[in-house]
């Protein structure tokens, strides 16, 4: 079971967009409000475990590039585990996370 809520701001002064992904048995359910629920579900199934629950490891080297002011907060349940993740575009590592989950984040801005 997946039930995730995404709160997205394209910039700090912008209106907050709220999306929801609800899936059961590998299928998006009617409560889903994302623009492309199938792509969002595919991204979550492919990258969710590693992005929502990263394993400790050596420090990552991230390029110092700025991808934009977008911020997305993802909360909810992913296969029985609680999710509380923040996505930004503040450096190369964060841009990579954002791009992997772009369909879930529902953003066209910079993604």
N, C-alpha and C positions, 0 to 999 in steps of 0.2 A: 504494500500500500504506500502510495506517495500522496502527500498533501502539503504543498509548498505555497507560500504567499511571497510575492515579490513586490517590494516597494522601491520604485525607481524614480530618481530625479536626474533629468538631463543636465541640469546645473543647479546651484544652490537656490536661485531665485525662481526656478521653474515649478510648475504644478507637479505634485507627486502623482505618478501613475501606479495603480495597484493591479497586479495580475495574480491569477491563481492557477496552479497545476494540480489537478486531482487525477490520480491514475490507480487502477486496480487491475491485476491480471495482465499487465503489459499494454493496457489500453487507456487512453485519456477518457475521463468521465465528463458528463454534461456540465458539471460545476466549473470546469476549466474555462478561463477567460483569456488565455494567451492568443496572440495573433496566429501562431502556427503550433498547435498543441502536439502534433506528431513529431515535429523537429525538436521541440522542447523536451518531450519525453525521451527521445533518442539521445539527446545531449546529456540529460540527467542520468540515464542508465549507463551511458558510456563513461562519463567523467565524474559523476556525483560522489562515488565512494572516495576517490582520491582528493577531490576538491573540498568536499564538506568535512571529511575526516582525515586530513593528511597525517602521514606517519612521520615521526621525528626522523631527522636525518641531518646531514651536514648542511651548513649555511649555503643558501643559494646565492649565486652572483646574478644580479639583475641589471639590465641596461638602465641607465638613468635617462629615460625619455618620458615625456608627459603625453598621455593619450587623450586627455580631456577631463572635464569636471564631473562626469557622470558618477553617481553612487547608487548602488542597489543593495538592499538588505533582503536576504532570503531567510525565511523562518518556516518552521513546520516539522513535518515528519518524512523521513526517507527510509523506507523498509524497516520501520520500527525504531529508528534512531532520531533523536531530536537534532534539528538543523538550526543554526543561528550563525549565518555567514554574511560578511560584508564584501562587496565587490567594488573595486575602484579601477581607475586607469592611470595610476600615479607613477608606475614604472613598468619596465618590460615584463616582469613576472606577473604583476597584477593585470596588465593588458592581456597576457596569455590566458590567465584564468577567465577573464571577461570574455574573450573570444571563444573559448571552449564552451561557455555556457550562454552565449549570446541569444540563442533561441529561447532559453528559459527567462532571460532578463527582459525580453520583449523590447529591446532597444535597437533603434536604427542608428542612434548617435555614436559615430566613431567605431561601431562594431563591424 
